[in-house]
Amino acid sequence: MGSNDNIITIELAGEQHHLPLKNGDDPDSPSLRLAGDVQITNVCAGILAPRLAQLQWDILLPADRDAVPLAHMVSTFLGRRQYVVPVETGIQPSDVRLPQEDIRLVRGQRVLVLQSVACSRRPAERISGLLDELGAKLAGKAAVAVSEDVPGADDYLAVCRFDPTALQRS
């Protein structure tokens, strides 16, 4: 972890875990480093899956790269066979598209957006634009961690919520 990483501490399965927030190309939209941590990914997916099963949705779409392993495990737990992964196609964070073969899976469907962490509305907005283009409907949003100051934070199904002013620096 770098010296500028923020740390979110969450309790999962009776144990405290300190998860680093990673700033990528978009500093307003950090993500959790879930990739490579099978235990935390599986526990978080196990917590989210039964909650997501209560919603009406057709396809799962991870909004950030670090949510892809989570989407895989949620799909596995729910017996869903497919999820789609958007790709960034340009310099701007809003330049996000689906591979051609995935467009037909999303067009006209109810899409559940999954994030590793929701710290700003930007990822959800860029995915909403993509869904609008494809005539798909946003069926819901879920994340491992949701910042209490994100507009619409109560709309997310989440493993935990956090106060961004209380983040620890590593």
C-alpha positions in Angstrom: 0.0 0.0 0.0 1.2 3.5 -0.8 1.4 6.2 1.8 -1.5 8.0 0.2 -3.9 5.1 0.3 -7.1 5.4 2.3 -8.2 2.4 4.4 -11.7 1.2 5.0 -12.1 -1.1 8.0 -15.0 -3.5 7.7 -16.1 -6.5 9.7 -16.7 -9.6 7.7 -17.6 -13.0 9.2 -16.5 -11.8 12.6 -13.1 -10.5 11.5 -11.9 -7.0 10.9 -10.4 -6.4 7.5 -8.5 -3.3 6.4 -9.2 -2.7 2.7 -7.2 -0.1 0.8 -8.9 2.3 -1.6 -7.2 2.6 -4.9 -7.2 5.7 -7.0 -7.2 5.0 -10.7 -7.5 7.3 -13.6 -10.5 9.0 -12.0 -9.6 10.3 -8.5 -13.2 11.0 -7.7 -14.0 7.3 -8.2 -11.7 5.1 -6.1 -12.1 1.4 -5.9 -11.4 -1.3 -3.4 -8.5 -3.7 -4.1 -10.6 -6.9 -4.2 -8.9 -8.5 -7.1 -6.6 -11.2 -5.7 -8.2 -11.5 -2.3 -10.4 -14.5 -2.7 -11.6 -14.7 0.9 -12.8 -11.1 1.0 -14.3 -11.3 -2.5 -16.2 -14.5 -1.6 -17.4 -13.2 1.7 -18.7 -10.0 0.2 -20.3 -11.8 -2.6 -21.9 -14.2 -0.1 -23.4 -11.2 1.8 -24.6 -9.4 -1.3 -26.0 -12.4 -3.3 -29.1 -13.1 -1.2 -30.0 -9.4 -1.1 -29.6 -9.1 -4.8 -31.7 -12.2 -5.3 -34.6 -10.2 -4.0 -34.4 -7.7 -6.8 -35.8 -8.1 -10.3 -32.9 -7.9 -12.7 -31.7 -9.7 -15.8 -27.9 -9.1 -16.1 -25.1 -7.9 -13.8 -22.7 -5.2 -14.9 -19.6 -4.3 -12.8 -19.0 -0.6 -12.9 -15.3 -0.8 -12.2 -12.5 -3.3 -12.9 -12.2 -4.3 -9.2 -15.8 -5.3 -9.1 -15.3 -8.0 -11.8 -14.3 -10.8 -9.4 -17.2 -9.8 -7.2 -19.6 -10.0 -10.1 -18.2 -13.4 -11.0 -18.8 -14.7 -7.4 -22.2 -13.1 -7.1 -23.2 -14.7 -10.4 -21.8 -18.1 -9.1 -23.7 -17.9 -5.8 -27.0 -17.0 -7.6 -26.6 -19.6 -10.4 -26.6 -16.8 -13.0 -24.6 -17.8 -16.1 -23.6 -14.4 -17.5 -22.5 -10.9 -16.5 -21.0 -8.3 -18.8 -17.9 -6.2 -18.3 -17.7 -2.7 -19.8 -14.5 -1.4 -21.2 -13.1 2.1 -21.2 -12.6 3.2 -24.8 -11.0 6.6 -24.4 -9.2 9.1 -22.2 -12.3 10.4 -20.5 -13.8 8.3 -17.7 -17.2 8.6 -19.4 -15.9 6.8 -22.5 -17.2 3.4 -21.5 -18.7 0.8 -23.9 -19.6 -2.8 -24.0 -17.9 -5.3 -26.3 -20.1 -5.9 -29.4 -21.0 -9.4 -28.3 -22.4 -8.1 -25.0 -24.6 -5.4 -26.4 -27.3 -7.9 -27.4 -27.2 -9.3 -23.8 -27.9 -5.9 -22.3 -30.2 -4.2 -24.9 -33.7 -3.8 -23.4 -32.8 -5.7 -20.2 -32.9 -4.8 -16.5 -29.3 -4.2 -15.4 -27.9 -4.4 -11.9 -24.8 -2.3 -11.5 -22.1 -3.6 -9.1 -19.3 -1.5 -7.7 -16.4 -2.3 -5.3 -16.9 1.1 -3.6 -19.3 3.9 -4.2 -17.5 7.2 -3.4 -19.0 9.4 -6.1 -22.0 9.3 -8.4 -19.7 9.3 -11.5 -19.4 5.5 -12.2 -23.2 5.1 -11.9 -23.8 8.1 -14.1 -21.5 6.8 -16.9 -23.1 3.4 -16.7 -26.6 5.0 -16.8 -25.6 6.8 -20.0 -24.6 3.5 -21.5 -27.8 1.8 -20.4 -29.8 4.7 -21.9 -28.0 4.2 -25.2 -29.0 0.5 -25.2 -32.6 0.9 -24.1 -31.8 -0.9 -20.9 -33.2 -0.1 -17.5 -31.2 0.4 -14.3 -32.7 -2.2 -11.9 -30.5 -1.4 -8.9 -27.1 -0.6 -7.6 -24.9 -2.5 -5.1 -21.4 -2.1 -3.7 -19.1 -3.6 -1.1 -18.7 -0.2 0.5 -20.8 3.0 0.1 -19.7 6.4 1.2 -22.4 8.1 3.3 -22.0 11.3 1.4 -22.6 9.9 -2.1 -25.9 11.3 -3.5 -28.4 8.5 -3.5 -26.3 6.4 -1.0 -29.5 4.9 0.4 -30.3 3.5 -3.1 -27.3 1.1 -2.9 -27.4 -2.4 -1.4 -24.1 -2.6 0.5 -22.0 -4.8 2.7 -21.0 -1.7 4.6 -21.3 2.1 4.7 -18.5 4.5 5.7 -18.0 8.1 6.7 -15.4 9.5 4.3 -14.1 11.9 6.9 -13.1 9.0 9.1 -10.9 7.2 6.6 -7.5 6.2 7.8 -4.3 7.0 5.9 -1.8 4.2 5.6 
